[in-house]
Amino acid sequence: MCNLGERMFSGDEADRFIKGISIVLSIIYLGVLINSAELLWSLFEDFSSIDLSILELLIPFILYPIGIIKFLNFQRNGWIILVVLLTYRGTGEMVSFLLDYSSSNRFIQDSVAGGMMHFLGLDNYLIHLILGVGIFSMVLLFNKSSIVEKFQVSKKSRLIAISFAIAPMVLIWLVFF
């Protein structure tokens, strides 16, 4: 079993991992974009009703492709953008898990993931747990020493990026729930 700081990938393996994870993230992004197309279209049809809360929805749609392209080109800010967005999403999934589990809300989401989880017989709070653990596992892979060295990201930058993502999500959930 690898420790967080242990070298997991050699130079060529790190390059293949970066290219592979970029492809996986691109496919996921396209799936989410297609699944959310109707929502995004409705937002832009009634442009006068857009407020600041919509930014929480729109910013990831804008930043994910930028982060993926920069990550694929081995640029440090691509690593930072993706880690911030993934940590933010993972934190949101874990907070949703805690809220759903504590309220025993078992409403299945109307989405591809929700449909698949319903087919497997999983409740909504388990969907959040599975997604949260999966996303945080990806963030841990991004923080492996060989990947971090490739992008020349310091420990301080890693801590700031992760804290920058976790703090707002926790504050949002504390304020609204």
C-alpha positions in Angstrom: 0.0 0.0 0.0 1.3 3.4 -0.9 1.7 6.2 1.6 0.6 9.7 0.5 4.2 10.9 0.1 5.6 7.7 -1.4 6.6 7.7 -5.1 3.8 5.9 -6.9 4.6 6.6 -10.5 7.9 6.8 -12.4 8.3 9.7 -14.9 6.7 7.8 -17.9 4.0 6.4 -15.7 3.2 9.8 -14.3 2.9 11.1 -17.9 0.5 8.3 -18.8 -1.5 8.9 -15.6 -1.8 12.6 -16.4 -2.9 11.9 -20.0 -5.3 9.1 -18.8 -6.9 11.1 -16.1 -7.3 14.1 -18.5 -9.2 11.8 -20.8 -11.4 10.4 -18.0 -12.1 13.9 -16.7 -12.9 15.1 -20.2 -15.4 12.3 -20.7 -17.0 13.0 -17.3 -17.2 16.7 -18.1 -18.9 16.1 -21.4 -21.4 13.7 -19.7 -22.2 16.3 -17.1 -22.4 19.1 -19.7 -24.8 17.0 -21.9 -26.8 16.0 -18.8 -27.0 19.7 -17.7 -27.6 21.2 -21.2 -31.2 21.9 -20.6 -30.6 23.6 -17.3 -27.8 25.7 -18.8 -29.9 26.6 -21.8 -32.8 27.8 -19.6 -30.4 30.0 -17.6 -29.3 31.8 -20.7 -32.8 32.1 -22.1 -33.9 34.2 -19.2 -30.6 36.1 -18.8 -32.3 38.9 -16.7 -33.0 36.4 -13.8 -29.3 35.4 -13.4 -27.9 36.3 -10.0 -24.7 35.5 -8.1 -25.9 32.1 -6.9 -25.8 31.0 -10.5 -22.0 31.5 -10.5 -21.6 28.5 -8.3 -23.1 26.5 -11.1 -21.4 28.2 -14.1 -17.8 28.6 -12.8 -17.1 24.9 -12.8 -18.5 24.5 -16.3 -16.0 27.2 -17.4 -13.0 26.2 -15.3 -13.0 22.4 -15.8 -12.1 22.5 -19.5 -9.4 25.1 -18.8 -8.0 23.0 -16.0 -8.1 19.8 -18.0 -6.2 21.4 -21.0 -3.6 23.1 -18.7 -3.2 19.8 -16.7 -2.8 17.9 -19.9 -0.1 20.4 -20.9 1.7 19.9 -17.6 1.0 23.4 -16.4 0.9 24.1 -12.6 -2.2 26.2 -12.7 -4.1 23.3 -14.4 -3.2 21.1 -11.4 -4.4 23.8 -9.0 -7.7 24.4 -10.9 -8.6 20.7 -11.0 -7.7 20.1 -7.4 -9.7 23.1 -6.2 -12.7 22.1 -8.3 -12.5 18.4 -7.4 -12.0 19.2 -3.7 -15.0 21.6 -3.8 -17.2 19.0 -5.4 -16.0 16.2 -3.1 -16.6 18.4 -0.1 -20.1 19.2 -1.4 -20.8 15.4 -1.9 -19.7 14.6 1.7 -21.7 17.4 3.2 -24.7 16.2 1.2 -24.1 12.7 2.4 -24.1 13.9 6.0 -27.3 15.9 5.5 -29.1 13.2 3.7 -28.0 10.5 6.1 -28.9 12.5 9.1 -32.4 13.3 7.7 -32.8 9.8 6.2 -33.8 11.5 3.0 -33.7 8.7 0.4 -34.9 10.5 -2.6 -33.0 9.3 -5.7 -31.7 12.0 -7.9 -32.9 12.2 -11.5 -29.6 11.8 -13.2 -27.4 9.2 -14.9 -25.6 8.4 -11.7 -28.9 8.5 -9.7 -30.5 6.1 -12.2 -27.6 3.7 -12.1 -27.5 3.8 -8.3 -31.3 3.3 -8.1 -30.9 0.3 -10.4 -28.2 -1.1 -8.0 -30.6 -0.4 -5.1 -28.5 2.4 -3.4 -30.1 5.3 -1.6 -29.4 9.0 -2.2 -27.0 9.3 0.7 -25.0 6.4 -0.5 -24.7 8.0 -3.9 -23.2 11.1 -2.2 -20.8 8.9 -0.2 -19.6 6.9 -3.2 -19.1 10.1 -5.3 -17.4 11.9 -2.4 -15.0 9.0 -1.8 -14.3 8.6 -5.5 -13.6 12.3 -6.0 -11.4 12.5 -2.9 -9.5 9.4 -4.1 -8.7 11.3 -7.3 -7.5 14.3 -5.3 -5.2 12.0 -3.3 -3.8 10.7 -6.6 -3.2 14.3 -7.7 -1.2 14.7 -4.5 1.2 11.8 -5.1 4.8 13.0 -4.9 5.6 12.1 -8.6 2.6 14.0 -9.8 3.2 17.0 -7.6 6.9 17.1 -8.6 5.8 17.0 -12.3 3.8 20.2 -11.8 6.2 21.7 -9.2 3.5 22.4 -6.6 4.8 23.1 -3.2 3.2 21.8 0.0 2.0 25.3 0.8 0.3 25.7 -2.6 -1.3 22.3 -2.1 -2.6 23.2 1.4 -3.9 26.6 0.1 -5.7 25.0 -2.9 -7.4 22.4 -0.8 -8.4 24.8 2.0 -9.6 27.3 -0.7 -12.0 24.6 -1.9 -13.2 23.2 1.4 -13.8 26.4 3.3 -16.4 28.0 1.0 -18.4 24.8 0.6 -18.6 24.2 4.4 -19.6 27.9 4.9 -22.3 27.6 2.2 -23.8 24.5 3.8 -23.6 25.9 7.3 -25.3 29.1 6.3 -28.1 27.4 4.3 -28.6 24.3 6.4 
